[in-house]
Amino acid sequence: VMLGDAYAFIDPVFSSGVLLAMNSGVIAAEAIDTCLKTPAKAVAALKKFDALMKHGPKEFSWFIYRVTNPIMRDFFMGPRNLFRTKEAVLSMLAGDIFGKTPIWSSIRAFKMLYYIANILQPRRAYLGWKRRRFNIRKVDDDVVYNA
Ligand SMILES: Cc1cc2nc3c(=O)[nH]c(=O)nc-3n(C[C@H](O)[C@H](O)[C@H](O)COP(=O)(O)OP(=O)(O)OC[C@H]3O[C@@H](n4cnc5c(N)ncnc54)[C@H](O)[C@@H]3O)c2cc1C
C-alpha cells in the first residue's frame, strides 16, 4: 500500500500532511490486519482502504483549486465565524476530516458563502477563474524536462 506523501503530497500551506499520513498508517494497518487474518475479506478491506485514502485529496482539492482566488484571499484576510465556518475550515486544514468532528455543515456553508461572494463580484470571479484555468493545466513532460 502507498501511504502519506508517497500516496499524495499536498502543499504544506494546508498543514494537513502529518495527520493525513498518520491516518493513512492507521487505516492501512486495519486493512492489512484483515487481509492476513481473513483473506476472504481482503478485496473488500482494500477497497475500503482505497476509498478512505481518496477522501483527503478529494476534500482538499476544492480548497487547492481556489486558494489563490482573490475572493478566497478576502475570506482568509478578514475571517468571520458565521455558521462556525472558521472553526470548521481550521479543523479541515489540519486534516481532521476522518473522525466525528461536526464540520461538514459549516464547510458547506463556507462554500455557499464563497459562491455567493463570486456572484456578487463577477469581474473578480471571472479573472480568478481565468487565472486558475491557466495555472492548473496539463503540461507536456518534454516541456518540463527541457525547461
Ligand atoms: C517545508 C514543509 C513544511 C511542512 N509543514 C507541515 C505542517 O505544518 N503541518 C503538516 O501537517 N504537514 C506539514 N508538511 C507535510 C508533512 O511533513 C508530510 O506530509 C509528512 O511528513 C508525510 O509523512 P510521510 O511519513 O508520508 O513521509 P516523510 O515524513 O517524508 O517520511 C518518509 C521517510 O522515509 C525515509 N526514506 C525515504 N526513502 C527511503 C529509503 N529508500 N529507505 C529508507 N527510508 C527512506 C525518509 O528519510 C523519511 O524519513 C510540511 C512539509 C514540508 C516539506
PDBQT file of the ligand as one rigid body, heavy atoms in Angstrom, charges set to zero:
ROOT
HETATM    1  C1  LIG A 201       8.530  22.608   4.271  1.00  0.00    +0.000 C 
HETATM    2  C2  LIG A 201       7.404  21.702   4.724  1.00  0.00    +0.000 A 
HETATM    3  C3  LIG A 201       6.541  22.138   5.724  1.00  0.00    +0.000 A 
HETATM    4  C4  LIG A 201       5.501  21.317   6.155  1.00  0.00    +0.000 A 
HETATM    5  N1  LIG A 201       4.651  21.739   7.136  1.00  0.00    +0.000 NA
HETATM    6  C5  LIG A 201       3.673  20.952   7.587  1.00  0.00    +0.000 A 
HETATM    7  C6  LIG A 201       2.819  21.368   8.647  1.00  0.00    +0.000 A 
HETATM    8  O1  LIG A 201       2.925  22.455   9.183  1.00  0.00    +0.000 OA
HETATM    9  N2  LIG A 201       1.862  20.501   9.064  1.00  0.00    +0.000 N 
HETATM   10  C7  LIG A 201       1.677  19.279   8.477  1.00  0.00    +0.000 A 
HETATM   11  O2  LIG A 201       0.798  18.532   8.893  1.00  0.00    +0.000 OA
HETATM   12  N3  LIG A 201       2.479  18.860   7.462  1.00  0.00    +0.000 NA
HETATM   13  C8  LIG A 201       3.466  19.655   7.006  1.00  0.00    +0.000 A 
HETATM   14  N4  LIG A 201       4.277  19.237   5.984  1.00  0.00    +0.000 N 
HETATM   15  C9  LIG A 201       3.999  17.951   5.339  1.00  0.00    +0.000 C 
HETATM   16  C10 LIG A 201       4.465  16.771   6.200  1.00  0.00    +0.000 C 
HETATM   17  O3  LIG A 201       5.810  16.965   6.607  1.00  0.00    +0.000 OA
HETATM   18  C11 LIG A 201       4.354  15.486   5.368  1.00  0.00    +0.000 C 
HETATM   19  O4  LIG A 201       3.075  15.420   4.753  1.00  0.00    +0.000 OA
HETATM   20  C12 LIG A 201       4.537  14.253   6.261  1.00  0.00    +0.000 C 
HETATM   21  O5  LIG A 201       5.774  14.312   6.911  1.00  0.00    +0.000 OA
HETATM   22  C13 LIG A 201       4.438  12.997   5.404  1.00  0.00    +0.000 C 
HETATM   23  O6  LIG A 201       4.795  11.896   6.177  1.00  0.00    +0.000 OA
HETATM   24  P1  LIG A 201       5.350  10.589   5.479  1.00  0.00    +0.000 P 
HETATM   25  O7  LIG A 201       5.575   9.618   6.595  1.00  0.00    +0.000 OA
HETATM   26  O8  LIG A 201       4.432  10.187   4.373  1.00  0.00    +0.000 OA
HETATM   27  O9  LIG A 201       6.697  10.999   4.768  1.00  0.00    +0.000 OA
HETATM   28  P2  LIG A 201       8.056  11.554   5.436  1.00  0.00    +0.000 P 
HETATM   29  O10 LIG A 201       7.784  12.296   6.712  1.00  0.00    +0.000 OA
HETATM   30  O11 LIG A 201       8.768  12.265   4.324  1.00  0.00    +0.000 OA
HETATM   31  O12 LIG A 201       8.823  10.238   5.824  1.00  0.00    +0.000 OA
HETATM   32  C14 LIG A 201       9.426   9.426   4.838  1.00  0.00    +0.000 C 
HETATM   33  C15 LIG A 201      10.692   8.850   5.469  1.00  0.00    +0.000 C 
HETATM   34  O13 LIG A 201      11.203   7.820   4.619  1.00  0.00    +0.000 OA
HETATM   35  C16 LIG A 201      12.602   7.970   4.559  1.00  0.00    +0.000 C 
HETATM   36  N5  LIG A 201      13.060   7.313   3.323  1.00  0.00    +0.000 N 
HETATM   37  C17 LIG A 201      12.948   7.755   2.048  1.00  0.00    +0.000 A 
HETATM   38  N6  LIG A 201      13.471   6.873   1.185  1.00  0.00    +0.000 NA
HETATM   39  C18 LIG A 201      13.907   5.834   1.923  1.00  0.00    +0.000 A 
HETATM   40  C19 LIG A 201      14.556   4.601   1.612  1.00  0.00    +0.000 A 
HETATM   41  N7  LIG A 201      14.823   4.250   0.354  1.00  0.00    +0.000 N 
HETATM   42  N8  LIG A 201      14.853   3.778   2.629  1.00  0.00    +0.000 NA
HETATM   43  C20 LIG A 201      14.563   4.106   3.920  1.00  0.00    +0.000 A 
HETATM   44  N9  LIG A 201      13.970   5.265   4.284  1.00  0.00    +0.000 NA
HETATM   45  C21 LIG A 201      13.642   6.114   3.289  1.00  0.00    +0.000 A 
HETATM   46  C22 LIG A 201      12.856   9.465   4.591  1.00  0.00    +0.000 C 
HETATM   47  O14 LIG A 201      14.176   9.759   5.015  1.00  0.00    +0.000 OA
HETATM   48  C23 LIG A 201      11.809   9.905   5.633  1.00  0.00    +0.000 C 
HETATM   49  O15 LIG A 201      12.305   9.856   6.944  1.00  0.00    +0.000 OA
HETATM   50  C24 LIG A 201       5.338  20.033   5.561  1.00  0.00    +0.000 A 
HETATM   51  C25 LIG A 201       6.218  19.605   4.552  1.00  0.00    +0.000 A 
HETATM   52  C26 LIG A 201       7.236  20.418   4.146  1.00  0.00    +0.000 A 
HETATM   53  C27 LIG A 201       8.186  19.924   3.078  1.00  0.00    +0.000 C 
ENDROOT
TORSDOF 0
